């Protein structure tokens, strides 16, 4: 009975009920703006800035790092200031700020100003992501799990749309037009997501039920409010060794994947100039659209350690392929496999952390992943004077190391961890029964 009261109250305050697909579409538009365009449009524009704006490879890496530092700051703001997560004003303001930073990039050639703009854009992207994800978890918690998976496909759709935009503009315009075009695209997506219903109040904790699993809700590396709750396992299994392996794997993935996510187009165009690089980025986005829903579905049939190992091995091969084999086919296969795995790895890893019932698992995994993203471009910067192929090979090696850590995770992994209940920090609860009731 108590679980029904918040839902009726929410319905009165939010207006008449509507199809969940409307919410999915609006959240997907917000994620497409904040992540697909705001965060990742830099990847296909980077080669144009090298060729036309005089941006060096090292400076390009610094711009990428600034964006990832801003993203971490924005994610932390969403965690430490939960009122932001429930604010339509914060969502709309972040969308406007993000659009403004994209539109301002062409007005200067100052590296320092570009760094500031990408830093602010990263913070805005993170807030958009946090708010949209919290809204999905709140509004769709009683609906089938594939719905939020399709909403996360907005990230891939934004990547594909921004790649198509740059591909269409590059024969007739320059790097400045590409930034202005991306700002226009973000403005359109902002309009589509403007009326997204945010989380107006914290979701009530389910009575005598397992803690919610944040596999999709944190797919790109930001913890949700639910992870601030302590978890009391039924039998207090000793999960430290498995969580340590998972943490190492996911942190290394953050280092390796972001190198490809930043420099893949530039690396492909280094060997195959023309449309292939931007075309490959479009394929990355298209492959990412169904990936979260697909990996979540596979997780119902295979163990998470096995899926994580498989996804990381596939991703390592995808990152190394354009550095080892030239040509259109290799570039497109690399793009497809990378797009199909980078969201999937997050989906699987965060679900595994939740399954282990390790205290604050999502927040800890998020921290490692975010730090890895910041370190990635910095680690490969000394290699960029020789081009991007060595950087991709190093990134592939790091992802393979992440796969080795995932292989360790498979040894004795507790596939049937005891049920748990979320509790406020410092409170004690009676152990849950083995059946979770």
Buried (B, 14 or more C-beta within 10 A) or exposed (E): EEEEEBEEEBEEEEEEEEEBEEBBBBBBBBBBBBBBBBBBBBBBBBBBBBBEBEBEBEBBBBBBBBBBBBBBBBBBBBBEEBEBBBBBEBBBBBBBBBBBBBBBBBEEEEBEEBBBBBBBBBBBBBBBBBBBBBBBBBBBEEBEBBBBBBBBBBBBBBBBBBBBBBBEBBEEBBBBBBBBBBBBBBBBBBEBBBEBBBBBEBBEBEEEBBBBBBBBBBBBBBBBBBBBBBBBBBBEBEBEEBBBBBBBBBBBBBBBBBBBBBBBBBBBBBBBEEBBBBBBBBBBBBBBBBBBBBBBEBBEEEBBBBBBBBBBBBBBBBBBBBBEEBEBEBBBBBBBBBBBBBBBBBBBBBBBBBBBBBBBBBBBBBBBBBBBBBBBBBBBBEBBEEBBBBBBBBBBBBBBBBBBBBBBBBEEBBEEBBBBBBBEEEEEBEBBEEEEE
